[in-house]
């Protein structure tokens, strides 16, 4: 998948958060991880802005 993304002009990336469980972005769950949630959300919003979607 990374190889195909690299061939594209999407500016996409794959970021893994090995210490973050499923649902780490849901602040109402006990699996919420503020540090990685902030990083993931910031990356997402930046991608949308770069592509004129936010």
Steps between C-alpha positions, in 0.01 A plus 500: 500500500782740582657434158176585323451813708855608416415472129201729541485874545253475787741607771362214707698303755452205729572568865485225759464564870620170649408584860153630416210255512195498275283803568786722618335807348169457685533723805200336669667156509762363735718428195537875427861612467524880494853521361451277198144623449629857468769391256263289289230768490752770414633292211149434376395865507828606335441252217146633449625861495773415252239351270250783540254298706507697823 
